[in-house]
């Protein structure tokens, strides 16, 4: 996996996490207890509207999110982890200059640590293939005029 692919994964991390959370299944609540959560798609779409396999998506998204989170936690130094989280994984993403200001470090130091972190993550993310990272978009199913049509 190259740097651009890892950056794309990190950039899309919140989308994967959102999709995983809303496909339903096991989730951790605020008290760190496992519980079953019904996803948005379970509430709005009957299970037989399409032949699309949600369990496959759930498995893929879960693997991507788990691999990203564990690689960031396990492989990166504390500074690198903070930079990656602030730049890609947090809700309010920051650029490298803003991260440098927040960490009271030189921008060049933050940039160097960012590059090292991305290079390290490239090695950890090798098991993922490009087609595995595709996010299935369900938005069309919520359009008022949408109807399921069997593939030809």
C-alpha positions in Angstrom: 0.0 0.0 0.0 1.4 3.4 -0.9 1.2 6.8 0.9 -1.7 8.1 -1.1 -3.8 5.0 -0.3 -3.1 5.3 3.4 -3.9 9.0 3.3 -7.2 8.2 1.5 -8.0 5.6 4.2 -7.3 8.0 7.0 -9.3 10.8 5.2 -12.3 8.4 4.9 -11.9 7.0 8.4 -14.9 8.8 9.8 -17.1 7.7 6.8 -16.1 4.1 7.4 -16.8 4.5 11.1 -20.2 6.1 10.4 -21.1 3.4 7.9 -20.1 0.7 10.3 -22.1 2.2 13.2 -25.2 2.6 11.0 -25.2 -0.9 9.5 -26.2 -2.2 13.0 -24.5 -4.8 15.0 -22.2 -4.8 18.0 -21.1 -1.4 19.3 -19.6 -0.1 22.5 -21.7 2.5 24.4 -20.4 5.3 26.5 -19.9 3.0 29.5 -17.8 0.6 27.5 -20.4 -2.1 27.5 -21.2 -4.2 24.5 -24.7 -3.8 23.2 -26.8 -4.4 20.1 -27.6 -1.2 18.1 -30.1 -1.1 15.2 -28.6 0.8 12.3 -30.2 3.6 10.3 -30.6 1.3 7.3 -32.4 -1.3 9.4 -35.0 1.3 10.3 -35.6 2.6 6.8 -35.1 -0.3 4.4 -36.8 -3.6 4.4 -34.2 -6.4 4.4 -35.3 -7.9 1.1 -35.2 -4.7 -1.0 -32.0 -5.8 -2.7 -29.6 -8.6 -2.9 -26.9 -6.5 -1.4 -25.1 -8.3 1.5 -24.9 -5.9 4.4 -22.9 -8.4 6.5 -20.1 -8.2 3.9 -20.0 -4.4 4.2 -20.1 -4.6 8.0 -17.2 -7.1 7.9 -15.2 -4.9 5.6 -15.8 -1.6 7.4 -15.1 -3.3 10.7 -11.8 -4.6 9.4 -10.8 -1.3 8.0 -11.7 0.7 11.1 -10.1 -1.9 13.4 -6.9 -2.1 11.4 -6.6 1.7 11.2 -7.3 2.3 14.9 -5.0 -0.5 16.0 -2.2 0.5 13.7 -2.4 4.1 14.9 -2.4 3.0 18.5 0.2 0.2 18.3 2.7 1.3 15.7 3.0 5.1 16.0 4.8 7.1 18.7 2.7 9.3 20.9 3.6 12.4 18.9 2.8 10.7 15.6 -0.4 9.3 16.9 -1.5 12.7 18.1 -0.7 14.3 14.7 -2.6 11.6 12.7 -5.6 11.8 15.0 -5.7 15.6 14.8 -5.2 15.7 11.1 -7.5 12.8 10.0 -9.5 11.0 12.7 -10.9 13.8 14.9 -14.2 15.4 14.1 -12.6 18.9 13.6 -9.6 18.1 11.5 -6.6 20.4 11.6 -3.9 21.2 9.1 -0.2 20.7 10.0 0.3 24.3 10.9 -2.6 24.3 13.3 -1.3 21.0 14.8 2.2 22.5 15.2 0.6 25.5 17.1 -1.5 23.3 19.3 1.5 21.0 20.1 3.9 24.0 20.5 6.3 22.5 17.9 7.9 23.7 14.8 5.8 23.1 11.6 8.7 21.3 10.0 9.0 18.9 12.9 5.3 18.1 12.7 5.6 17.6 8.9 8.5 15.2 9.4 6.6 13.2 12.1 3.5 13.1 9.8 5.6 11.7 6.9 7.2 9.1 9.2 3.7 8.1 10.6 2.3 7.7 7.1 5.3 5.5 6.0 4.8 3.3 9.1 1.1 3.0 8.4 1.8 2.0 4.8 3.5 -1.1 6.1 0.7 -1.9 8.5 -2.1 -1.5 6.0 -0.7 -3.8 3.4 -3.4 -6.5 4.0 -6.1 -4.3 2.6 -6.8 -4.4 -1.1 -8.1 -1.4 -3.1 -11.5 -2.9 -3.8 -11.9 -3.9 -0.2 -11.8 -0.2 0.8 -14.8 0.8 -1.4 -17.7 2.3 0.6 -21.1 1.2 -0.6 -23.4 4.2 -1.0 -27.0 3.6 0.0 -28.1 7.2 -0.5 -30.1 6.4 -3.7 -32.4 4.2 -1.6 -33.7 7.2 0.3 -34.7 9.2 -2.8 -38.5 9.5 -2.9 -38.8 8.0 -6.4 -36.3 5.2 -6.0 -37.5 1.6 -6.8 -35.5 -1.5 -6.6 -35.0 -3.1 -10.0 -33.5 -6.6 -10.5 -30.2 -6.5 -12.4 -30.4 -7.6 -16.0 
